Amino acid sequence: MSAVTMVTLEVSGQTLWLLPQRAVFLPESDTLVVADAHVGATEESLSVLSELVRRLEATRIIFLGDLLHAARAQPAAMAAVLRWREQHALLELTLVRSRLEARVVEPPVVLDIQAFDEPLMHRGLALCHRPQPVEGAFVLAGHMHPCVSIGGRAHDWHRLPCYWFSPRMGVLPAFGTFTGMQAIRPGKGERIFASAADRVFELLPRQESRPSR
């Protein structure tokens, strides 16, 4: 993709593009993986999805849990989601559900979304909503909404959503913008990739520390 800087990783024989838009693209299968989308909260998230589908020529989106926000309760929000779906009628949509959620909101039938319990196996990857080990597979998950604090030149600190990778698991940042974020501290052997407006970049250990109190 032009005009943005992404990070490319190789895991379990699959290529992952970590995008600044807080989503992962799998070029071998033309699949966009999105965690905690909360579509319906704003129409901006739908516009970003449309742009990603267009630029990447994606044929499938896999949502890792928490797909709908207020769309079921607010007619205007649901109408926007329905319009978006009509514009992408040929796009295959898949939802990965968590078996541990107290209340799972099923997508309306009219949206034509296939729903599966986690883990959903995809070319050696185990796609989940909640981070969890899956034997023999590399896990991609959401749910945690990870972020890190970055220090600026003026000794100010900014929170940025991030991708959090360990040797057997990758946790995606929340795609939705009204989800809140959870600060994390990476352990030994883990890698952090912060997501800014137009780029994804790996953080060195010294950049991942938070200011003392």
C-alpha positions in Angstrom: 0.0 0.0 0.0 1.3 3.4 -0.9 1.4 6.5 1.4 1.6 4.3 4.6 4.3 2.2 6.2 3.3 -1.2 7.4 5.2 -4.1 9.0 5.5 -7.5 7.3 5.9 -10.6 9.5 6.2 -14.3 8.7 4.5 -16.7 11.1 3.5 -20.4 10.6 4.3 -20.1 6.9 1.9 -17.1 6.5 2.7 -13.5 5.6 1.1 -10.9 7.8 0.9 -7.3 7.0 0.4 -5.2 10.1 -1.4 -2.1 8.9 -1.6 1.4 10.5 -5.4 1.1 10.3 -5.1 -1.5 13.1 -5.9 -4.6 11.0 -3.9 -7.5 9.6 -3.9 -8.5 6.0 -3.1 -12.0 4.8 -2.0 -11.6 1.2 -1.9 -15.3 0.4 -5.6 -15.6 1.0 -6.7 -12.0 0.3 -8.1 -11.9 3.8 -8.4 -8.9 6.1 -8.4 -9.8 9.9 -10.0 -7.2 12.2 -10.3 -7.4 16.0 -13.0 -5.7 18.1 -14.4 -3.7 15.2 -17.5 -2.4 17.0 -19.0 -1.3 13.7 -22.0 1.0 14.1 -20.3 3.2 16.7 -19.3 5.6 13.9 -19.5 5.5 10.1 -15.8 6.3 10.0 -15.0 2.6 10.8 -17.1 1.5 7.9 -15.3 3.9 5.6 -11.9 2.6 6.7 -13.0 -0.9 6.0 -14.2 0.0 2.5 -10.9 1.7 1.8 -8.9 -1.3 3.0 -11.0 -3.7 0.9 -10.5 -1.5 -2.2 -6.8 -0.9 -1.9 -5.9 -4.4 -0.8 -8.4 -6.1 -3.1 -9.5 -8.2 -0.1 -12.1 -10.9 -0.8 -12.8 -11.8 2.8 -12.9 -10.1 6.2 -12.6 -12.1 9.4 -13.8 -10.3 12.5 -12.2 -11.5 15.8 -15.2 -10.9 18.1 -17.1 -7.8 19.1 -18.3 -7.0 15.6 -21.3 -4.9 16.4 -21.4 -1.9 18.7 -24.7 0.0 19.0 -26.0 -1.1 15.6 -28.6 -3.5 17.1 -30.0 -0.7 19.4 -29.8 2.3 17.1 -31.8 2.2 13.8 -29.6 4.9 12.2 -26.4 2.9 13.0 -27.9 -0.3 11.8 -29.0 1.4 8.6 -25.4 2.5 7.9 -24.1 -1.0 8.4 -26.8 -2.4 6.0 -25.8 0.2 3.4 -22.2 -0.8 3.8 -23.0 -4.5 3.4 -25.0 -3.8 0.2 -22.0 -2.0 -1.3 -19.8 -5.0 -0.6 -22.3 -7.8 -1.4 -19.7 -10.1 -2.8 -17.3 -9.8 0.2 -17.2 -12.8 2.4 -17.7 -11.9 6.0 -16.8 -14.2 8.9 -17.2 -13.7 12.7 -15.2 -15.6 15.3 -17.2 -15.8 18.5 -15.8 -16.4 22.0 -17.3 -19.2 24.0 -16.4 -17.4 27.2 -18.5 -14.3 26.5 -21.4 -13.9 28.9 -23.6 -12.4 26.1 -22.8 -12.9 22.4 -24.5 -10.6 20.0 -25.3 -12.5 16.9 -25.1 -10.6 13.6 -28.5 -10.1 11.9 -29.1 -12.6 9.1 -29.5 -9.9 6.6 -25.8 -9.1 6.9 -24.9 -12.5 5.6 -22.1 -13.2 8.0 -20.8 -16.7 8.8 -20.2 -17.1 12.5 -17.9 -19.7 14.1 -16.8 -20.5 17.7 -13.1 -19.9 18.4 -10.6 -21.1 17.4 -11.2 -20.8 13.6 -8.4 -22.5 11.8 -7.1 -20.6 8.8 -3.9 -21.9 6.9 -2.0 -22.8 10.1 -3.3 -19.8 12.1 -5.8 -20.1 14.9 -8.1 -17.1 14.9 -9.7 -16.3 18.3 -11.4 -13.4 20.0 -9.8 -14.0 23.4 -6.0 -14.7 23.5 -5.5 -18.4 24.3 -3.0 -21.1 23.4 -4.0 -23.5 20.6 -1.8 -26.5 20.2 0.1 -26.7 17.0 -1.0 -23.3 15.7 0.0 -19.6 15.8 -2.8 -17.6 17.4 -4.2 -14.3 16.3 -6.6 -12.7 18.8 -8.1 -9.5 20.0 -10.2 -8.6 23.1 -7.4 -6.9 25.1 -7.1 -3.6 23.1 -3.4 -3.3 23.8 -1.6 0.0 23.8 1.8 1.4 24.8 3.0 4.8 26.1 5.5 6.7 23.9 7.6 9.6 25.1 8.0 12.7 23.0 10.8 15.3 22.8 9.0 17.6 25.1 8.8 14.9 27.8 5.1 14.3 27.0 3.6 10.9 26.7 1.2 9.5 24.2 -0.8 6.3 24.2 -0.8 4.4 20.9 -2.6 1.2 20.1 -0.2 -1.7 19.3 0.2 -5.2 18.0 1.6 -7.5 20.7 3.5 -10.6 19.5 4.9 -13.5 21.4 6.5 -16.6 19.9 3.1 -18.4 19.6 0.5 -15.6 19.6 -0.2 -12.1 18.2 -2.8 -9.8 19.8 -4.3 -7.2 17.5 -5.2 -3.6 18.5 -8.9 -2.8 18.6 -10.1 -1.7 15.2 -12.9 0.4 16.7 -12.1 3.8 18.0 -14.6 3.8 21.0 -13.3 0.7 22.8 -10.8 2.0 25.3 -7.2 0.6 25.5 -5.2 -1.5 28.0 -1.6 -0.7 28.7 0.7 -3.7 28.4 4.3 -4.5 29.4 6.0 -6.9 27.0 7.9 -9.8 28.4 11.1 -11.4 27.3 11.0 -12.5 23.7 7.9 -10.5 22.9 7.6 -7.8 20.2 5.6 -4.6 20.2 4.5 -2.7 17.0 2.9 0.6 17.6 0.2 1.9 15.2 0.3 5.6 14.4 -1.8 7.5 11.9 0.1 6.4 8.8 2.7 3.9 9.9 3.4 0.9 12.1 6.8 0.7 13.8 8.5 -1.7 16.2 9.4 -0.4 19.6 12.7 -1.0 21.3 12.6 -2.0 25.0 13.6 1.4 26.3 10.7 3.0 24.4 8.1 0.7 26.0 8.7 1.9 29.6 6.2 4.2 31.2 7.2 7.4 33.2 7.9 6.9 36.9 5.3 8.3 39.3 
